[in-house]
Amino acid sequence: MVLFLLLVLAAVILGIIGVAAAGLGYLLFIGIAVFVLALVLAAARLSGRTKRRTLR
């Protein structure tokens, strides 16, 4: 969970810098990519937890 929050925070910061600074629009796209990566990692962790449970 900490990794997810750090990745989301980094994505937000990169996005803000990419929008605010002239000529650094590529940081916005990097921020979007980091955010998507964070969502994929969170989804993988959640799906992995549900598969390990067995019904009794």
N, CA, C and O atoms as CSV, one atom per row, in Angstrom:
chain,resi,resn,atom,element,x,y,z
A,1,MET,N,N,0.821,-1.190,0.000
A,1,MET,CA,C,0.000,0.000,0.000
A,1,MET,C,C,0.868,1.258,0.000
A,1,MET,O,O,0.521,2.261,-0.622
A,2,VAL,N,N,1.979,1.195,0.690
A,2,VAL,CA,C,2.874,2.347,0.737
A,2,VAL,C,C,3.450,2.614,-0.655
A,2,VAL,O,O,3.563,3.765,-1.077
A,3,LEU,N,N,3.813,1.544,-1.361
A,3,LEU,CA,C,4.349,1.697,-2.713
A,3,LEU,C,C,3.318,2.343,-3.626
A,3,LEU,O,O,3.658,3.218,-4.423
A,4,PHE,N,N,2.072,1.925,-3.522
A,4,PHE,CA,C,0.998,2.500,-4.329
A,4,PHE,C,C,0.854,3.990,-4.048
A,4,PHE,O,O,0.762,4.792,-4.978
A,5,LEU,N,N,0.834,4.359,-2.788
A,5,LEU,CA,C,0.680,5.774,-2.429
A,5,LEU,C,C,1.865,6.612,-2.891
A,5,LEU,O,O,1.688,7.742,-3.345
A,6,LEU,N,N,3.066,6.068,-2.778
A,6,LEU,CA,C,4.246,6.799,-3.251
A,6,LEU,C,C,4.218,6.987,-4.762
A,6,LEU,O,O,4.587,8.048,-5.266
A,7,LEU,N,N,3.778,5.953,-5.491
A,7,LEU,CA,C,3.699,6.080,-6.940
A,7,LEU,C,C,2.635,7.088,-7.348
A,7,LEU,O,O,2.838,7.859,-8.286
A,8,VAL,N,N,1.514,7.089,-6.658
A,8,VAL,CA,C,0.465,8.066,-6.969
A,8,VAL,C,C,0.953,9.477,-6.656
A,8,VAL,O,O,0.714,10.401,-7.434
A,9,LEU,N,N,1.628,9.647,-5.535
A,9,LEU,CA,C,2.171,10.956,-5.176
A,9,LEU,C,C,3.190,11.428,-6.209
A,9,LEU,O,O,3.176,12.593,-6.605
A,10,ALA,N,N,4.069,10.537,-6.645
A,10,ALA,CA,C,5.055,10.898,-7.667
A,10,ALA,C,C,4.363,11.265,-8.970
A,10,ALA,O,O,4.788,12.199,-9.650
A,11,ALA,N,N,3.304,10.547,-9.330
A,11,ALA,CA,C,2.575,10.847,-10.556
A,11,ALA,C,C,1.918,12.216,-10.482
A,11,ALA,O,O,1.929,12.963,-11.460
A,12,VAL,N,N,1.354,12.547,-9.349
A,12,VAL,CA,C,0.712,13.858,-9.186
A,12,VAL,C,C,1.748,14.972,-9.267
A,12,VAL,O,O,1.521,15.982,-9.934
A,13,ILE,N,N,2.854,14.803,-8.612
A,13,ILE,CA,C,3.911,15.827,-8.625
A,13,ILE,C,C,4.457,16.021,-10.033
A,13,ILE,O,O,4.627,17.152,-10.489
A,14,LEU,N,N,4.734,14.904,-10.728
A,14,LEU,CA,C,5.232,15.014,-12.100
A,14,LEU,C,C,4.194,15.663,-13.006
A,14,LEU,O,O,4.546,16.449,-13.885
A,15,GLY,N,N,2.931,15.347,-12.802
A,15,GLY,CA,C,1.873,15.953,-13.598
A,15,GLY,C,C,1.771,17.446,-13.377
A,15,GLY,O,O,1.615,18.206,-14.333
A,16,ILE,N,N,1.854,17.868,-12.146
A,16,ILE,CA,C,1.780,19.300,-11.835
A,16,ILE,C,C,2.964,20.048,-12.440
A,16,ILE,O,O,2.799,21.117,-13.028
A,17,ILE,N,N,4.144,19.484,-12.292
A,17,ILE,CA,C,5.331,20.128,-12.871
A,17,ILE,C,C,5.235,20.155,-14.387
A,17,ILE,O,O,5.603,21.144,-15.020
A,18,GLY,N,N,4.737,19.058,-14.976
A,18,GLY,CA,C,4.612,18.996,-16.429
A,18,GLY,C,C,3.631,20.007,-16.981
A,18,GLY,O,O,3.832,20.533,-18.076
A,19,VAL,N,N,2.574,20.286,-16.242
A,19,VAL,CA,C,1.587,21.269,-16.696
A,19,VAL,C,C,2.088,22.687,-16.450
A,19,VAL,O,O,1.901,23.565,-17.293
A,20,ALA,N,N,2.718,22.915,-15.310
A,20,ALA,CA,C,3.090,24.268,-14.913
A,20,ALA,C,C,4.330,24.792,-15.640
A,20,ALA,O,O,4.386,25.969,-15.997
A,21,ALA,N,N,5.307,23.940,-15.857
A,21,ALA,CA,C,6.564,24.407,-16.431
A,21,ALA,C,C,6.504,24.354,-17.958
A,21,ALA,O,O,6.068,23.364,-18.544
A,22,ALA,N,N,6.939,25.411,-18.570
A,22,ALA,CA,C,6.950,25.462,-20.030
A,22,ALA,C,C,8.068,24.568,-20.565
A,22,ALA,O,O,9.201,24.618,-20.088
A,23,GLY,N,N,7.738,23.762,-21.546
A,23,GLY,CA,C,8.742,22.897,-22.156
A,23,GLY,C,C,8.947,21.578,-21.447
A,23,GLY,O,O,9.765,20.769,-21.886
A,24,LEU,N,N,8.232,21.337,-20.367
A,24,LEU,CA,C,8.387,20.077,-19.646
A,24,LEU,C,C,7.109,19.246,-19.702
A,24,LEU,O,O,6.750,18.563,-18.743
A,25,GLY,N,N,6.438,19.318,-20.833
A,25,GLY,CA,C,5.194,18.566,-21.004
A,25,GLY,C,C,5.398,17.064,-20.947
A,25,GLY,O,O,4.473,16.319,-20.623
A,26,TYR,N,N,6.616,16.612,-21.263
A,26,TYR,CA,C,6.890,15.176,-21.205
A,26,TYR,C,C,6.756,14.641,-19.779
A,26,TYR,O,O,6.484,13.455,-19.588
A,27,LEU,N,N,6.944,15.502,-18.775
A,27,LEU,CA,C,6.774,15.052,-17.395
A,27,LEU,C,C,5.321,14.694,-17.104
A,27,LEU,O,O,5.044,13.818,-16.285
A,28,LEU,N,N,4.404,15.368,-17.771
A,28,LEU,CA,C,2.994,15.036,-17.617
A,28,LEU,C,C,2.738,13.618,-18.107
A,28,LEU,O,O,2.029,12.857,-17.449
A,29,PHE,N,N,3.301,13.257,-19.242
A,29,PHE,CA,C,3.111,11.911,-19.782
A,29,PHE,C,C,3.806,10.856,-18.915
A,29,PHE,O,O,3.293,9.748,-18.763
A,30,ILE,N,N,4.946,11.187,-18.360
A,30,ILE,CA,C,5.620,10.271,-17.434
A,30,ILE,C,C,4.772,10.091,-16.181
A,30,ILE,O,O,4.655,8.981,-15.661
A,31,GLY,N,N,4.180,11.183,-15.694
A,31,GLY,CA,C,3.303,11.106,-14.526
A,31,GLY,C,C,2.091,10.233,-14.787
A,31,GLY,O,O,1.681,9.460,-13.921
A,32,ILE,N,N,1.514,10.351,-15.981
A,32,ILE,CA,C,0.374,9.510,-16.341
A,32,ILE,C,C,0.800,8.044,-16.397
A,32,ILE,O,O,0.067,7.170,-15.934
A,33,ALA,N,N,1.963,7.771,-16.954
A,33,ALA,CA,C,2.463,6.396,-17.026
A,33,ALA,C,C,2.714,5.821,-15.635
A,33,ALA,O,O,2.410,4.655,-15.386
A,34,VAL,N,N,3.259,6.615,-14.739
A,34,VAL,CA,C,3.498,6.158,-13.368
A,34,VAL,C,C,2.175,5.884,-12.662
A,34,VAL,O,O,2.072,4.923,-11.898
A,35,PHE,N,N,1.170,6.708,-12.904
A,35,PHE,CA,C,-0.144,6.496,-12.299
A,35,PHE,C,C,-0.779,5.204,-12.805
A,35,PHE,O,O,-1.352,4.441,-12.028
A,36,VAL,N,N,-0.676,4.965,-14.099
A,36,VAL,CA,C,-1.220,3.719,-14.656
A,36,VAL,C,C,-0.474,2.516,-14.090
A,36,VAL,O,O,-1.090,1.493,-13.791
A,37,LEU,N,N,0.840,2.626,-13.939
A,37,LEU,CA,C,1.628,1.557,-13.338
A,37,LEU,C,C,1.183,1.284,-11.905
A,37,LEU,O,O,1.090,0.129,-11.490
A,38,ALA,N,N,0.912,2.339,-11.157
A,38,ALA,CA,C,0.444,2.176,-9.777
A,38,ALA,C,C,-0.901,1.467,-9.744
A,38,ALA,O,O,-1.122,0.613,-8.886
A,39,LEU,N,N,-1.800,1.799,-10.654
A,39,LEU,CA,C,-3.098,1.133,-10.713
A,39,LEU,C,C,-2.950,-0.338,-11.074
A,39,LEU,O,O,-3.645,-1.189,-10.518
A,40,VAL,N,N,-2.054,-0.640,-11.998
A,40,VAL,CA,C,-1.829,-2.040,-12.392
A,40,VAL,C,C,-1.253,-2.834,-11.225
A,40,VAL,O,O,-1.668,-3.965,-10.976
A,41,LEU,N,N,-0.306,-2.250,-10.518
A,41,LEU,CA,C,0.279,-2.945,-9.365
A,41,LEU,C,C,-0.758,-3.173,-8.267
A,41,LEU,O,O,-0.782,-4.238,-7.650
A,42,ALA,N,N,-1.603,-2.191,-8.023
A,42,ALA,CA,C,-2.642,-2.344,-7.009
A,42,ALA,C,C,-3.645,-3.416,-7.414
A,42,ALA,O,O,-4.081,-4.207,-6.577
A,43,ALA,N,N,-4.010,-3.446,-8.682
A,43,ALA,CA,C,-4.951,-4.464,-9.165
A,43,ALA,C,C,-4.328,-5.852,-9.083
A,43,ALA,O,O,-5.018,-6.817,-8.752
A,44,ALA,N,N,-3.045,-5.967,-9.378
A,44,ALA,CA,C,-2.372,-7.264,-9.301
A,44,ALA,C,C,-2.311,-7.759,-7.861
A,44,ALA,O,O,-2.489,-8.950,-7.608
A,45,ARG,N,N,-2.065,-6.869,-6.928
A,45,ARG,CA,C,-2.023,-7.275,-5.521
A,45,ARG,C,C,-3.392,-7.707,-5.033
A,45,ARG,O,O,-3.506,-8.689,-4.299
A,46,LEU,N,N,-4.435,-6.986,-5.429
A,46,LEU,CA,C,-5.783,-7.344,-4.985
A,46,LEU,C,C,-6.238,-8.656,-5.601
A,46,LEU,O,O,-6.866,-9.467,-4.919
A,47,SER,N,N,-5.937,-8.883,-6.870
A,47,SER,CA,C,-6.358,-10.130,-7.506
A,47,SER,C,C,-5.559,-11.304,-6.958
A,47,SER,O,O,-6.080,-12.416,-6.879
A,48,GLY,N,N,-4.322,-11.082,-6.583
A,48,GLY,CA,C,-3.505,-12.152,-6.009
A,48,GLY,C,C,-4.013,-12.583,-4.651
A,48,GLY,O,O,-3.925,-13.762,-4.306
A,49,ARG,N,N,-4.539,-11.662,-3.881
A,49,ARG,CA,C,-5.064,-11.997,-2.559
A,49,ARG,C,C,-6.339,-12.820,-2.651
A,49,ARG,O,O,-6.552,-13.728,-1.847
A,50,THR,N,N,-7.173,-12.514,-3.609
A,50,THR,CA,C,-8.441,-13.231,-3.701
A,50,THR,C,C,-8.251,-14.648,-4.215
A,50,THR,O,O,-9.060,-15.519,-3.895
A,51,LYS,N,N,-7.237,-14.909,-4.983
A,51,LYS,CA,C,-7.006,-16.259,-5.514
A,51,LYS,C,C,-6.445,-17.197,-4.458
A,51,LYS,O,O,-6.639,-18.408,-4.562
A,52,ARG,N,N,-5.776,-16.700,-3.475
A,52,ARG,CA,C,-5.142,-17.531,-2.462
A,52,ARG,C,C,-6.118,-18.065,-1.418
A,52,ARG,O,O,-5.820,-19.039,-0.727
A,53,ARG,N,N,-7.260,-17.440,-1.306
A,53,ARG,CA,C,-8.229,-17.883,-0.309
A,53,ARG,C,C,-8.939,-19.143,-0.784
A,53,ARG,O,O,-9.329,-19.254,-1.946
A,54,THR,N,N,-9.097,-20.078,0.127
A,54,THR,CA,C,-9.834,-21.289,-0.202
A,54,THR,C,C,-11.103,-21.337,0.612
A,54,THR,O,O,-11.133,-20.919,1.769
A,55,LEU,N,N,-12.135,-21.841,0.007
A,55,LEU,CA,C,-13.419,-21.971,0.693
A,55,LEU,C,C,-13.430,-23.278,1.478
A,55,LEU,O,O,-12.953,-24.305,0.996
A,56,ARG,N,N,-13.965,-23.233,2.660
A,56,ARG,CA,C,-14.039,-24.445,3.478
A,56,ARG,C,C,-15.465,-24.831,3.712
A,56,ARG,O,O,-15.732,-25.829,4.381
